[in-house]
Structure formats: structure tokens, C-alpha cells
């Protein structure tokens, strides 16, 4: 490994690469991957996603409430039908003559 005085080669490379980033930002205007405009676009996109998901959740809640209402109606109809069948069976038992 070649050294320059007391500094090893890997340290020189770290310093050079560390200086290249700021120099490139100064030369090309600082519009990199993490620039403010990109974050603003991401935030706007995320806000759109959140609004879309909120509306989808509200729609699903409406569907669930409708299904629960319909299930309640079906339970009431089933109870009514069971009561009618129970009354008919007791009427038949009462009307049948007892044979000895």
C-alpha cells in the first residue's frame, strides 16, 4: 500500500470522494435525488394516496354497514318464520285426536 507521508491511500480516496459530492452540487445546481422539489412532489403524491385510501375506507365502511343492516333484517325474518312454524306445529298437535 502506497502512503503519502503519514496518510494511507484509502484516506485520500475518502477525502476526494467526500469533496466530489459538494462540488457537483455547486456545478449542477443541487438538483439531486434528495432535493426539496423532489420531496415536495413525494409529499403531494403521498397526500393523494392518503385521500384515495380514506375514500376507499369510507366506501368499505358504507358497504359493511349495509351488509350488517341486511343481516339484521334476515335474522328478524328468520325469527318470524321460526315462530310461525312453531305455532303451526303446536296447532297440529292440539288438533290431532289422541288415540288410546
C-alpha positions, 0 to 999 in steps of 0.5 A: 500500500502506497502512503503519502507521508503519514496518510494511507491511500484509502484516506485520500480516496475518502477525502476526494470522494467526500469533496466530489459530492459538494462540488457537483452540487455547486456545478449542477445546481443541487438538483439531486435525488434528495432535493426539496422539489423532489420531496415536495412532489413525494409529499403531494403524491403521498397526500393523494394516496392518503385521500384515495385510501380514506375514500376507499375506507369510507366506501368499505365502511358504507358497504359493511354497514349495509351488509350488517343492516341486511343481516339484521333484517334476515335474522328478524325474518328468520325469527318470524318464520321460526315462530310461525312454524312453531305455532303451526306445529303446536296447532297440529298437535292440539288438533290431532285426536289422541288415540288410546 
